[in-house]
Amino acid sequence: MRRFLFWALLCLLAGFLPSAAAQTAAPGSDPGAALLETLDVDSYRDKGEAITAIVQSDDERAREWLQALLDGRLQRADDGRFVVVLDNAGRNWPVEDALTGEALGEMSRRELDRIGINNALRNQLRSAIAVVDLISPDVERRRSSADRLLGEVDEALAETLVPVIEEAEDDYVRRRLGQALAIYQAENGEMAGVEALSGSLHPRARVALNRAASGDDPVVADAARAALASVEQNLKLNRGVETLYFGLSLGSVLVLAAIGLAITFGVMGVINMAHGELMMLGAYTTWMMQQLLPGQPGLALVLSIPAGFLVAALVGIAIERGVIQFLKGRPLETLLATFGISLILQQLVRTVISPLNRTVITPEWMSGSLVINDALSLTLNRLYVMGFALFVFAALMLVMRRTRLGLEVRAVTQNRAMARAMGIRATRVDILTFALGSGVAGLAGVALSQLTNVGPNLGQNYIIDSFMVVVFGGVGNLWGTLVAGLSLGVINQVLEPWAGAVLAKIIVLVFIILFIQKRPRGLFPQKGRAAEG
Amino acid sequence: MAKSTRTVLSSRLVSTAVAAALMGSGAHAVAQENDPIKVGILHSLSGTMAISESTLKDTVEMLIEQQNEAGGLLGRDLEAVVVDPASNWPLFAERARELLEQEEVDVIFGNWTSVSRKAVLPVVEELNGLLFYPVQYEGEESSENVFYTGAAPNQQAIPAVEYLINDVGIERFALVGTDYVYPRTTNRILEAFLKDEHGVADEDIMVNYTPFGHSDWQNIVSEIRRFGEAGKPTAVVSTINGDANVPFYRELANQGIDAADIPVIAFSVGEQELSGIDTGPLVGHLAAWNYFMSVDTDENYDFIDAWIDWTGDEEAVTNDPMEAHYIGFNMWAEAVRKAGTTDVDAIKEAIIGVTVPNLSGGYAAMMPNHHITKPVLIGEVQDNGQFDIVWQTPSTVAGDAWSDYLPGSRDLIADWRKPMACGNFNVVNGSCGGSTAAEEAEAALAE
């Protein structure tokens, strides 16, 4: 049955008769060679026709060629042979013959000419591959093929789809193909399609219903409008969840950026303007690790977590020993000195590494999104960053509350003289606290390398936000930082759709200023005698 | 000039025995023969804009070295005078003054952002300098002392949108940009163009501005996604500047927006910006420029080879503003040869009509409005960080200082040839001095 469908689909798409399909060419005059030859032309329109011809040919290698062409791996060597590049990293690439599949060893990239495609061809190729894949033995392929066909069905395919849907073994494939067919019907103003799409949240389905709603037949148009209205409530709910997710994810970035500062500024009282640059160093450490471990971006990223912490912590110690310890109790001078350090670090990176941004690769398992339903999917990289922020927060809480270091830090900050009288080495505690806060900034940098540019300016973009969060949350209170970061993130994202990004930022700032007027010590003010100092 | 002669004399000749003999008109000639021609370079080497501008400084230095190897100009060597305005707009004006008053440079190559050009403008006009500005900009300006070798909106934005409409079949446009003068003016021109020339409805245009360095694009990308669900082919026209692009494209990829669904055409993303991004998920997104590194001509390959040798970096990329400096530098050199002097007024007269080869196999000519002719190319991003050219204008397009699509602005022309010699001549009332409508529109924008 599958075999039959394969031919049926290909032939129907092509308008071909099966008679032409069954022959196999004599060896020596491979018809595939002629097919590939037609691809190597300048005009994109001619290439499109060549692709149609390949789809129409019954060649078993067709799918492989189409996929290679889509991936830019179908290339022509200087000797005129068509080859498929297996791996295009480095200067020399392993290739195989496109016609025979024979491995040809490695070729230099200078010997190879890629067969270029544009967006229109890319679309055509994806649809063509999806049609071929509909009857693939691999269920994953059938599923992605069904996904792809939503909104891509044309008249010829619509007829063939009916038996395929009946035959489909996989529920998901059956449902998706049913939707694909309904979308085609609805777009053509057929009642059956509109009815089938009622309640669907998929964007393509709504596109089809929108078109049906502006169609000629008033009955169908009314039904389409009703179908659109029926999901309105559900869509709003999904959008609400999405906005909340955006807010929490922005919030967790703010928390990550601010939490190191909550230690150095909040607990120690040092205004460290170079905090952003410590984050930048964390991000550059990630880049460096990926350079050291080429081909393993995921492993490099995981290893960057301790490495980024260490690098930033060491630089933090150098800053503390070199500058801050001499300026104790002189906040204005500390502010100016650390601002100077921040400029020095930025220019150092510009001079030593490059003023240009560095590419940090996002590992496979962090790209894309987690699909909840047709209208809602959560981006994976931000989900990981959220988890990482909570992990860092928990670890920090543990250190501050449950370890001897935490106890000593709290003792020294509350009453330095008394702590020293009790035998605590205050200087050592200062160093360790500053190193801890700096290291956490490094961790934030590792996470930010997955969201934004890794360049000399990275830190500047976050320093203001970080201070804002710490002040809003209440200086010296880690819980305050968490709550403040998350709530500022949510407020910002709720405001953004109707106020615009620029105005949303301004509103948030004004809100914080007013709030601080009312409660100068932030959301969670420190209580007791410690607060006096 | 008198002042310059005095300084030169005091610094170089007074100590020699011939000083007294040369006092007078002869001193001028001797100073010119012996002294190098000074070329000022006004590009940020530190601060936010260093990412884009530092390569332009290197480009001009390379061009100067090449010129010196070829025997200099008028028998004199060229000497680069580099200053660092540190991405600080008022500092641009100070440094420009320093270049013109203290260093007494003969020409300046510099600036990237429009706001920095606006800061330098009064200085070069007051001190009668020459400034070659190499970056695509919003137009609505023509100064007697500035030569605009980057694209005006009609050499980039308008053809790009026409490509989207005619070749891709786009009917709905999201105009997304960074909140400053270039995107705001460009989008104003594009909106007027789409509505008046192509009858695009209000609801089919979405405009969105974000702050500099914006990094959280979740909401905006999701808005674009919903905007694209209306059942019409949709595209994003991006005037997002600099660093904000990386998180923007990342968010697009993560939310599953593919170039085949909603293509993004960018006016500020070139090879250099892409070198900081993993371009795998961006394949197929578009950019409109007047030059791409992938242009297949011998001139371009020579330029790339020279650039790689100069930087010593095998992976070094070239981009559009670099080509603009290449053209601008050669035009200035040609004008110097033509005029036989580096005198600013003589150059201003000589340069109009000068034609030099560009890197895409054609020629660039300096127009009377101080803009140049350029071909417009559209490229698709490839996974190797380069652009594949998918479309180009059949011939070069002359830069238009005043847009034809804005009220007020369409009545203005710029022509610096005598006897008109005016940067904002109003063809309606026949006088030099702009139009009130254009000023009102400008004021409305400023609010």
Interface residues (C-beta under 8 A of the other chain):
Chain A: Y44 G72 G116 N118 N119 A120 R122 N123 R126 P203 R206 V207 A208 N210 R211 E242 T243 F246 S249 L250 V253 Q346 Q347 R350 P355 L356 N357 R358 T359 V360 I361 T362 S367 G368 S369 S377 T379 L380 N381 R382 L451 T452 N453 V454 G455 P456 N457 Q460 N461 N492 Q493 E496 P497 G500 A501 V502 K505
Chain B: L45 S46 T48 A50 I51 S54 V168 D179 N208 Y209 T210 P211 G213 H214 S215 D216 Q218 N219 I220 S222 E223 R225 G228 E229 A230 G231 D243 V246 P247 R250 E251 A253 N254 Q255 G256 A259 A260 P263 Q272 S275 G276 I277 D278 P281 V283 G284 E380 Q382 D383 D388 V390
